[in-house]
């Protein structure tokens, strides 16, 4: 999605990226691959991650996000 939004001109790229993410999320929930709550948690963590202005701190949170999601899934 990010790659597509970079290559498309102007405001069309991010708009299509958001619509594509919504469609993929809806398809994953409809196919019972993920629960709606998990999708909301992932989206919230992504938004919170993009707010951090320090690149190194943002990178550290990006690396720790997936092990924490796996650990939460096992619990």
Biopython code that builds the backbone (N, CA, C, O; Angstrom):
import numpy as np
from Bio.PDB.StructureBuilder import StructureBuilder

atoms = [
    (1, "UNK", "N", (0.822, -1.190, 0.000)),
    (1, "UNK", "CA", (0.000, 0.000, 0.000)),
    (1, "UNK", "C", (0.868, 1.256, 0.000)),
    (1, "UNK", "O", (0.576, 2.228, -0.697)),
    (2, "UNK", "N", (1.929, 1.221, 0.786)),
    (2, "UNK", "CA", (2.808, 2.395, 0.839)),
    (2, "UNK", "C", (3.491, 2.630, -0.498)),
    (2, "UNK", "O", (3.606, 3.767, -0.954)),
    (3, "UNK", "N", (3.936, 1.563, -1.116)),
    (3, "UNK", "CA", (4.605, 1.680, -2.410)),
    (3, "UNK", "C", (3.656, 2.264, -3.450)),
    (3, "UNK", "O", (4.057, 3.116, -4.242)),
    (4, "UNK", "N", (2.438, 1.827, -3.455)),
    (4, "UNK", "CA", (1.466, 2.345, -4.413)),
    (4, "UNK", "C", (1.161, 3.807, -4.149)),
    (4, "UNK", "O", (0.999, 4.584, -5.090)),
    (5, "UNK", "N", (1.078, 4.198, -2.874)),
    (5, "UNK", "CA", (0.766, 5.602, -2.580)),
    (5, "UNK", "C", (1.925, 6.520, -2.936)),
    (5, "UNK", "O", (1.709, 7.695, -3.230)),
    (6, "UNK", "N", (3.143, 6.008, -2.914)),
    (6, "UNK", "CA", (4.293, 6.829, -3.295)),
    (6, "UNK", "C", (4.300, 7.077, -4.801)),
    (6, "UNK", "O", (4.622, 8.179, -5.244)),
    (7, "UNK", "N", (3.954, 6.074, -5.581)),
    (7, "UNK", "CA", (4.056, 6.178, -7.033)),
    (7, "UNK", "C", (2.877, 6.889, -7.694)),
    (7, "UNK", "O", (2.996, 7.343, -8.832)),
    (8, "UNK", "N", (1.760, 6.993, -7.012)),
    (8, "UNK", "CA", (0.611, 7.683, -7.597)),
    (8, "UNK", "C", (0.718, 9.183, -7.381)),
    (8, "UNK", "O", (1.270, 9.620, -6.371)),
    (9, "UNK", "N", (0.206, 9.972, -8.301)),
    (9, "UNK", "CA", (0.368, 11.426, -8.196)),
    (9, "UNK", "C", (-0.570, 12.061, -7.171)),
    (9, "UNK", "O", (-1.713, 11.635, -7.004)),
    (10, "UNK", "N", (-0.064, 13.085, -6.493)),
    (10, "UNK", "CA", (-0.851, 13.967, -5.636)),
    (10, "UNK", "C", (-1.648, 13.274, -4.548)),
    (10, "UNK", "O", (-1.194, 12.284, -3.975)),
    (11, "UNK", "N", (-2.832, 13.790, -4.262)),
    (11, "UNK", "CA", (-3.641, 13.245, -3.160)),
    (11, "UNK", "C", (-4.344, 11.932, -3.505)),
    (11, "UNK", "O", (-5.010, 11.343, -2.653)),
    (12, "UNK", "N", (-4.200, 11.479, -4.729)),
    (12, "UNK", "CA", (-4.854, 10.230, -5.131)),
    (12, "UNK", "C", (-4.200, 9.038, -4.445)),
    (12, "UNK", "O", (-4.893, 8.095, -4.063)),
    (13, "UNK", "N", (-2.881, 9.059, -4.280)),
    (13, "UNK", "CA", (-2.151, 7.935, -3.701)),
    (13, "UNK", "C", (-2.577, 7.585, -2.290)),
    (13, "UNK", "O", (-2.983, 6.450, -2.042)),
    (14, "UNK", "N", (-2.499, 8.533, -1.347)),
    (14, "UNK", "CA", (-2.932, 8.199, 0.013)),
    (14, "UNK", "C", (-4.408, 7.820, 0.106)),
    (14, "UNK", "O", (-4.781, 6.980, 0.924)),
    (15, "UNK", "N", (-5.243, 8.429, -0.721)),
    (15, "UNK", "CA", (-6.671, 8.096, -0.703)),
    (15, "UNK", "C", (-6.890, 6.655, -1.130)),
    (15, "UNK", "O", (-7.630, 5.920, -0.476)),
    (16, "UNK", "N", (-6.261, 6.250, -2.206)),
    (16, "UNK", "CA", (-6.393, 4.862, -2.661)),
    (16, "UNK", "C", (-5.774, 3.885, -1.672)),
    (16, "UNK", "O", (-6.262, 2.766, -1.515)),
    (17, "UNK", "N", (-4.707, 4.301, -1.010)),
    (17, "UNK", "CA", (-4.076, 3.447, -0.019)),
    (17, "UNK", "C", (-5.019, 3.199, 1.159)),
    (17, "UNK", "O", (-5.113, 2.072, 1.645)),
    (18, "UNK", "N", (-5.714, 4.234, 1.619)),
    (18, "UNK", "CA", (-6.651, 4.084, 2.726)),
    (18, "UNK", "C", (-7.829, 3.211, 2.311)),
    (18, "UNK", "O", (-8.254, 2.341, 3.071)),
    (19, "UNK", "N", (-8.351, 3.434, 1.126)),
    (19, "UNK", "CA", (-9.478, 2.631, 0.645)),
    (19, "UNK", "C", (-9.048, 1.175, 0.470)),
    (19, "UNK", "O", (-9.803, 0.264, 0.808)),
    (20, "UNK", "N", (-7.867, 0.954, -0.043)),
    (20, "UNK", "CA", (-7.362, -0.409, -0.198)),
    (20, "UNK", "C", (-7.183, -1.107, 1.135)),
    (20, "UNK", "O", (-7.497, -2.290, 1.265)),
    (21, "UNK", "N", (-6.678, -0.381, 2.134)),
    (21, "UNK", "CA", (-6.517, -0.972, 3.463)),
    (21, "UNK", "C", (-7.876, -1.314, 4.072)),
    (21, "UNK", "O", (-8.019, -2.347, 4.725)),
    (22, "UNK", "N", (-8.866, -0.459, 3.865)),
    (22, "UNK", "CA", (-10.204, -0.753, 4.375)),
    (22, "UNK", "C", (-10.794, -1.998, 3.710)),
    (22, "UNK", "O", (-11.404, -2.836, 4.373)),
    (23, "UNK", "N", (-10.607, -2.107, 2.410)),
    (23, "UNK", "CA", (-11.137, -3.269, 1.689)),
    (23, "UNK", "C", (-10.436, -4.551, 2.123)),
    (23, "UNK", "O", (-11.087, -5.576, 2.328)),
    (24, "UNK", "N", (-9.101, -4.499, 2.263)),
    (24, "UNK", "CA", (-8.371, -5.679, 2.715)),
    (24, "UNK", "C", (-8.744, -6.058, 4.146)),
    (24, "UNK", "O", (-8.864, -7.241, 4.463)),
    (25, "UNK", "N", (-8.928, -5.068, 5.003)),
    (25, "UNK", "CA", (-9.336, -5.344, 6.374)),
    (25, "UNK", "C", (-10.708, -5.980, 6.435)),
    (25, "UNK", "O", (-10.927, -6.935, 7.181)),
    (26, "UNK", "N", (-11.628, -5.451, 5.653)),
    (26, "UNK", "CA", (-12.976, -6.015, 5.621)),
    (26, "UNK", "C", (-12.963, -7.444, 5.075)),
    (26, "UNK", "O", (-13.679, -8.310, 5.576)),
    (27, "UNK", "N", (-12.155, -7.682, 4.059)),
    (27, "UNK", "CA", (-12.057, -9.033, 3.495)),
    (27, "UNK", "C", (-11.453, -10.007, 4.503)),
    (27, "UNK", "O", (-11.890, -11.155, 4.587)),
    (28, "UNK", "N", (-10.454, -9.565, 5.268)),
    (28, "UNK", "CA", (-9.834, -10.440, 6.266)),
    (28, "UNK", "C", (-10.814, -10.773, 7.384)),
    (28, "UNK", "O", (-10.838, -11.902, 7.874)),
    (29, "UNK", "N", (-11.623, -9.795, 7.791)),
    (29, "UNK", "CA", (-12.615, -10.046, 8.844)),
    (29, "UNK", "C", (-13.723, -10.946, 8.314)),
    (29, "UNK", "O", (-14.174, -11.846, 9.023)),
    (30, "UNK", "N", (-14.169, -10.723, 7.087)),
    (30, "UNK", "CA", (-15.226, -11.553, 6.501)),
    (30, "UNK", "C", (-14.782, -12.995, 6.310)),
    (30, "UNK", "O", (-15.587, -13.917, 6.441)),
    (31, "UNK", "N", (-13.494, -13.194, 5.999)),
    (31, "UNK", "CA", (-12.960, -14.544, 5.808)),
    (31, "UNK", "C", (-12.584, -15.202, 7.133)),
    (31, "UNK", "O", (-12.093, -16.331, 7.152)),
    (32, "UNK", "N", (-12.813, -14.499, 8.234)),
    (32, "UNK", "CA", (-12.511, -15.003, 9.583)),
    (32, "UNK", "C", (-11.019, -15.299, 9.765)),
    (32, "UNK", "O", (-10.644, -16.210, 10.503)),
    (33, "UNK", "N", (-10.173, -14.514, 9.080)),
    (33, "UNK", "CA", (-8.734, -14.648, 9.282)),
    (33, "UNK", "C", (-8.281, -13.903, 10.521)),
    (33, "UNK", "O", (-7.380, -14.355, 11.228)),
    (34, "UNK", "N", (-8.902, -12.762, 10.788)),
    (34, "UNK", "CA", (-8.602, -11.971, 11.976)),
    (34, "UNK", "C", (-9.916, -11.509, 12.590)),
    (34, "UNK", "O", (-10.959, -11.481, 11.937)),
    (35, "UNK", "N", (-9.832, -11.150, 13.855)),
    (35, "UNK", "CA", (-11.026, -10.618, 14.510)),
    (35, "UNK", "C", (-11.064, -9.103, 14.330)),
    (35, "UNK", "O", (-10.019, -8.487, 14.123)),
    (36, "UNK", "N", (-12.230, -8.498, 14.403)),
    (36, "UNK", "CA", (-12.318, -7.045, 14.268)),
    (36, "UNK", "C", (-11.546, -6.300, 15.357)),
    (36, "UNK", "O", (-11.007, -5.221, 15.112)),
    (37, "UNK", "N", (-11.495, -6.876, 16.556)),
    (37, "UNK", "CA", (-10.768, -6.227, 17.645)),
    (37, "UNK", "C", (-9.272, -6.196, 17.336)),
    (37, "UNK", "O", (-8.611, -5.189, 17.590)),
    (38, "UNK", "N", (-8.735, -7.280, 16.795)),
    (38, "UNK", "CA", (-7.320, -7.314, 16.437)),
    (38, "UNK", "C", (-7.011, -6.287, 15.365)),
    (38, "UNK", "O", (-5.969, -5.634, 15.413)),
    (39, "UNK", "N", (-7.883, -6.139, 14.420)),
    (39, "UNK", "CA", (-7.688, -5.151, 13.363)),
    (39, "UNK", "C", (-7.672, -3.734, 13.921)),
    (39, "UNK", "O", (-6.881, -2.901, 13.479)),
    (40, "UNK", "N", (-8.535, -3.458, 14.881)),
    (40, "UNK", "CA", (-8.562, -2.138, 15.513)),
    (40, "UNK", "C", (-7.290, -1.894, 16.314)),
    (40, "UNK", "O", (-6.748, -0.789, 16.291)),
    (41, "UNK", "N", (-6.810, -2.906, 17.019)),
    (41, "UNK", "CA", (-5.581, -2.760, 17.803)),
    (41, "UNK", "C", (-4.390, -2.507, 16.893)),
    (41, "UNK", "O", (-3.551, -1.661, 17.204)),
    (42, "UNK", "N", (-4.297, -3.211, 15.791)),
    (42, "UNK", "CA", (-3.196, -3.011, 14.853)),
    (42, "UNK", "C", (-3.250, -1.618, 14.245)),
    (42, "UNK", "O", (-2.217, -0.960, 14.120)),
    (43, "UNK", "N", (-4.433, -1.160, 13.865)),
    (43, "UNK", "CA", (-4.568, 0.179, 13.290)),
    (43, "UNK", "C", (-4.213, 1.252, 14.306)),
    (43, "UNK", "O", (-3.571, 2.244, 13.960)),
    (44, "UNK", "N", (-4.623, 1.066, 15.553)),
    (44, "UNK", "CA", (-4.297, 2.036, 16.598)),
    (44, "UNK", "C", (-2.803, 2.074, 16.861)),
    (44, "UNK", "O", (-2.233, 3.151, 17.038)),
    (45, "UNK", "N", (-2.159, 0.915, 16.891)),
    (45, "UNK", "CA", (-0.714, 0.895, 17.117)),
    (45, "UNK", "C", (0.035, 1.526, 15.954)),
    (45, "UNK", "O", (1.056, 2.181, 16.162)),
    (46, "UNK", "N", (-0.454, 1.340, 14.738)),
    (46, "UNK", "CA", (0.181, 1.980, 13.587)),
    (46, "UNK", "C", (0.057, 3.499, 13.662)),
    (46, "UNK", "O", (1.017, 4.218, 13.385)),
    (47, "UNK", "N", (-1.128, 3.989, 14.036)),
    (47, "UNK", "CA", (-1.315, 5.428, 14.157)),
    (47, "UNK", "C", (-0.461, 6.000, 15.278)),
    (47, "UNK", "O", (0.132, 7.067, 15.118)),
    (48, "UNK", "N", (-0.389, 5.313, 16.401)),
    (48, "UNK", "CA", (0.432, 5.788, 17.509)),
    (48, "UNK", "C", (1.910, 5.759, 17.146)),
    (48, "UNK", "O", (2.676, 6.614, 17.591)),
    (49, "UNK", "N", (2.310, 4.793, 16.350)),
    (49, "UNK", "CA", (3.705, 4.686, 15.928)),
    (49, "UNK", "C", (4.098, 5.834, 15.000)),
    (49, "UNK", "O", (5.229, 6.316, 15.061)),
    (50, "UNK", "N", (3.195, 6.265, 14.161)),
    (50, "UNK", "CA", (3.526, 7.321, 13.197)),
    (50, "UNK", "C", (3.549, 8.703, 13.827)),
    (50, "UNK", "O", (3.966, 9.659, 13.173)),
    (51, "UNK", "N", (3.116, 8.841, 15.072)),
    (51, "UNK", "CA", (3.109, 10.135, 15.749)),
    (51, "UNK", "C", (4.473, 10.450, 16.357)),
    (51, "UNK", "O", (4.788, 11.619, 16.580)),
    (52, "UNK", "N", (5.289, 9.429, 16.630)),
    (52, "UNK", "CA", (6.572, 9.615, 17.302)),
    (52, "UNK", "C", (7.539, 10.338, 16.364)),
    (52, "UNK", "O", (7.811, 9.853, 15.265)),
    (53, "UNK", "N", (8.064, 11.506, 16.792)),
    (53, "UNK", "CA", (8.934, 12.275, 15.895)),
    (53, "UNK", "C", (10.362, 11.733, 15.796)),
    (53, "UNK", "O", (11.033, 11.963, 14.789)),
    (54, "UNK", "N", (10.838, 11.021, 16.818)),
    (54, "UNK", "CA", (12.204, 10.510, 16.821)),
    (54, "UNK", "C", (12.262, 9.218, 16.010)),
    (54, "UNK", "O", (11.520, 8.275, 16.285)),
    (55, "UNK", "N", (13.146, 9.175, 15.006)),
    (55, "UNK", "CA", (13.204, 8.032, 14.100)),
    (55, "UNK", "C", (13.657, 6.768, 14.821)),
    (55, "UNK", "O", (13.102, 5.694, 14.589)),
    (56, "UNK", "N", (14.676, 6.883, 15.707)),
    (56, "UNK", "CA", (15.189, 5.704, 16.396)),
    (56, "UNK", "C", (14.132, 5.104, 17.323)),
    (56, "UNK", "O", (13.988, 3.884, 17.389)),
    (57, "UNK", "N", (13.401, 5.945, 18.033)),
    (57, "UNK", "CA", (12.339, 5.440, 18.911)),
    (57, "UNK", "C", (11.224, 4.811, 18.090)),
    (57, "UNK", "O", (10.658, 3.791, 18.482)),
    (58, "UNK", "N", (10.911, 5.413, 16.960)),
    (58, "UNK", "CA", (9.886, 4.858, 16.082)),
    (58, "UNK", "C", (10.312, 3.490, 15.545)),
    (58, "UNK", "O", (9.501, 2.568, 15.460)),
    (59, "UNK", "N", (11.569, 3.372, 15.190)),
    (59, "UNK", "CA", (12.081, 2.108, 14.673)),
    (59, "UNK", "C", (12.065, 1.023, 15.751)),
    (59, "UNK", "O", (11.737, -0.128, 15.464)),
    (60, "UNK", "N", (12.414, 1.381, 16.979)),
    (60, "UNK", "CA", (12.390, 0.410, 18.073)),
    (60, "UNK", "C", (10.971, -0.083, 18.329)),
    (60, "UNK", "O", (10.766, -1.276, 18.553)),
    (61, "UNK", "N", (10.001, 0.805, 18.301)),
    (61, "UNK", "CA", (8.614, 0.385, 18.499)),
    (61, "UNK", "C", (8.113, -0.468, 17.346)),
    (61, "UNK", "O", (7.305, -1.376, 17.540)),
    (62, "UNK", "N", (8.593, -0.176, 16.158)),
    (62, "UNK", "CA", (8.197, -0.970, 14.999)),
    (62, "UNK", "C", (8.708, -2.404, 15.135)),
    (62, "UNK", "O", (8.008, -3.349, 14.771)),
    (63, "UNK", "N", (9.923, -2.568, 15.656)),
    (63, "UNK", "CA", (10.486, -3.905, 15.819)),
    (63, "UNK", "C", (9.831, -4.680, 16.955)),
    (63, "UNK", "O", (9.736, -5.906, 16.895)),
    (64, "UNK", "N", (9.382, -3.981, 17.983)),
    (64, "UNK", "CA", (8.796, -4.671, 19.129)),
    (64, "UNK", "C", (7.297, -4.915, 18.964)),
    (64, "UNK", "O", (6.714, -5.697, 19.714)),
    (65, "UNK", "N", (6.676, -4.262, 18.003)),
    (65, "UNK", "CA", (5.228, -4.379, 17.831)),
    (65, "UNK", "C", (4.800, -5.804, 17.492)),
    (65, "UNK", "O", (3.837, -6.308, 18.070)),
    (66, "UNK", "N", (5.485, -6.451, 16.581)),
    (66, "UNK", "CA", (5.072, -7.780, 16.145)),
    (66, "UNK", "C", (5.294, -8.861, 17.215)),
    (66, "UNK", "O", (4.416, -9.706, 17.389)),
    (67, "UNK", "N", (6.420, -8.877, 17.936)),
    (67, "UNK", "CA", (6.521, -9.861, 19.019)),
    (67, "UNK", "C", (5.462, -9.633, 20.104)),
    (67, "UNK", "O", (4.962, -10.597, 20.684)),
    (68, "UNK", "N", (5.119, -8.393, 20.380)),
    (68, "UNK", "CA", (4.086, -8.121, 21.379)),
    (68, "UNK", "C", (2.719, -8.599, 20.883)),
    (68, "UNK", "O", (1.928, -9.114, 21.673)),
    (69, "UNK", "N", (2.433, -8.438, 19.601)),
    (69, "UNK", "CA", (1.165, -8.932, 19.058)),
    (69, "UNK", "C", (1.089, -10.456, 19.112)),
    (69, "UNK", "O", (0.038, -11.022, 19.413)),
    (70, "UNK", "N", (2.213, -11.115, 18.819)),
    (70, "UNK", "CA", (2.242, -12.574, 18.909)),
    (70, "UNK", "C", (2.072, -13.038, 20.353)),
    (70, "UNK", "O", (1.354, -14.003, 20.617)),
    (71, "UNK", "N", (2.726, -12.356, 21.283)),
    (71, "UNK", "CA", (2.601, -12.726, 22.690)),
    (71, "UNK", "C", (1.159, -12.517, 23.170)),
    (71, "UNK", "O", (0.627, -13.337, 23.918)),
    (72, "UNK", "N", (0.546, -11.439, 22.746)),
    (72, "UNK", "CA", (-0.848, -11.181, 23.125)),
    (72, "UNK", "C", (-1.777, -12.214, 22.514)),
    (72, "UNK", "O", (-2.777, -12.589, 23.127)),
    (73, "UNK", "N", (-1.460, -12.673, 21.323)),
    (73, "UNK", "CA", (-2.270, -13.714, 20.691)),
    (73, "UNK", "C", (-2.198, -15.045, 21.437)),
    (73, "UNK", "O", (-3.193, -15.765, 21.527)),
    (74, "UNK", "N", (-1.029, -15.366, 21.967)),
    (74, "UNK", "CA", (-0.902, -16.603, 22.724)),
    (74, "UNK", "C", (-1.605, -16.521, 24.073)),
    (74, "UNK", "O", (-2.100, -17.524, 24.588)),
    (75, "UNK", "N", (-1.644, -15.320, 24.638)),
    (75, "UNK", "CA", (-2.319, -15.176, 25.939)),
    (75, "UNK", "C", (-3.813, -15.225, 25.761)),
    (75, "UNK", "O", (-4.555, -15.121, 26.737)),
]
sb = StructureBuilder()
sb.init_structure("model")
sb.init_model(0)
sb.init_chain("A")
sb.init_seg("    ")
for serial, (resi, resn, name, xyz) in enumerate(atoms, 1):
    if name == "N":
        sb.init_residue(resn, " ", resi, " ")
    sb.init_atom(name, np.array(xyz, "f"), 0.0, 1.0, " ", f" {name:<3s}", serial, name[0])
structure = sb.get_structure()
